[in-house]
Amino acid sequence: MQVPTFEMVLSKARMLTPQVRELAFSRVDGAEVAFEAGQWVSLVLPTSSGELRRSYSIASPPDGSSRLAIAVTKVDSGPGSTYLHALEPGSRISATGPQGFFTRTRIKDPGPSLFIGTGTGFTPLRSMLLDAIAKGELLGMCVLLGVRHEEDLLYRDELLALAQTHGSRIRVEMTLSKGNDAWVGRRGYVQTHVREMWDALAARNEGTPHAYICGLQRMVSAVRELLRTDMGLGREHVHSERYD
Ligand SMILES: Cc1cc2nc3c(=O)[nH]c(=O)nc-3n(C[C@H](O)[C@H](O)[C@H](O)COP(=O)(O)OP(=O)(O)OC[C@H]3O[C@@H](n4cnc5c(N)ncnc54)[C@H](O)[C@@H]3O)c2cc1C
């Protein structure tokens, strides 16, 4: 089946952290953006160095509307992310998608979910989490978000509010790899905390948890290795998406 291409207009933008900009788009033709939480779109970016295509996970949950949001990390000397950080509201852009198989909806029995993301790798996991909440799913969910510094914690207030509203069902843990002395939370790479989070979800006796991992290749490989080789999880319980 051919993946559709459509025009979008940038309706709103805000900085989530000093390096991450959230961009909210609407389809110009007003049609629904039909996608599954966890999927991505490919954007055509007419930059000064030519037309580029870059992929971005959809950060918003599917809601039947013509809107979608992405969150973009500014990469040093990166033409695509620099272009998107400078894009003015009202600008139009062409998108192809949605695409990708990093979704929970294709899994028959998704079980409790451990969402492991670093930086903007958290965005497809945010879509999955908000989608599961909107659908009234009752199984345990745990978010493990890793960034370097406290100021890099994207969607922090939203996550803390969700954890508070949903009690023991939604657990949120954040870890800093370069936290300063004032940080009293978890430290180190996400890998350090994965086993503990997985064991806690498994102890809820709601079925074998599924792990969803997203971010840069080094982290994704390290976490996959831990879950698959050290902890002996089957491939059907470990799902991942890489950005590089
Ligand atoms: C399926 C998929 C989904 C993606 N979703 C997102 C997303 O939601 N948000 C997002 O910011 N990026 C995402 N990316 C990465 C994005 O497509 C671009 O690679 C990124 O914006 C850099 O493009 P650039 O032209 O600015 O830099 P380039 O000159 O193309 O530089 C690429 C380098 O940037 C680094 N890089 C790529 N992505 C990131 C990142 N998120 N954080 C830090 N370093 C990075 C990598 O090391 C890579 O080698 C996704 C990639 C894929 C394949």
The ligand as an ORCA input file, in Angstrom:
! r2SCAN-3c Opt
* xyz 0 1
  C      12.243      6.608     12.741
  C      12.946      7.868     13.197
  C      12.277      8.753     14.046
  C      12.920      9.904     14.481
  N      12.257     10.739     15.342
  C      12.873     11.850     15.821
  C      12.206     12.701     16.759
  O      11.041     12.475     17.135
  N      12.882     13.786     17.208
  C      14.171     14.068     16.807
  O      14.716     15.082     17.274
  N      14.815     13.262     15.935
  C      14.205     12.183     15.409
  N      14.844     11.396     14.496
  C      16.152     11.841     13.961
  C      15.906     12.808     12.784
  O      15.352     12.103     11.682
  C      17.205     13.475     12.289
  O      18.182     12.481     12.121
  C      17.687     14.516     13.275
  O      16.739     15.582     13.395
  C      19.040     15.084     12.808
  O      18.897     15.619     11.522
  P      19.816     16.828     11.073
  O      19.635     17.057      9.590
  O      19.573     18.024     11.954
  O      21.283     16.336     11.402
  P      22.279     15.361     10.592
  O      23.336     16.172      9.966
  O      21.473     14.455      9.720
  O      22.924     14.606     11.849
  C      22.587     13.295     12.149
  C      23.213     12.960     13.506
  O      22.425     13.580     14.517
  C      22.340     12.727     15.625
  N      20.926     12.696     16.043
  C      19.845     12.284     15.322
  N      18.714     12.414     16.038
  C      19.076     12.901     17.230
  C      18.344     13.228     18.400
  N      16.996     13.112     18.454
  N      19.045     13.684     19.467
  C      20.382     13.833     19.415
  N      21.135     13.534     18.332
  C      20.485     13.082     17.253
  C      22.799     11.348     15.202
  O      23.971     11.028     15.921
  C      23.127     11.455     13.759
  O      24.345     10.868     13.445
  C      14.231     10.217     14.051
  C      14.894      9.329     13.179
  C      14.271      8.179     12.763
  C      15.017      7.242     11.844
*
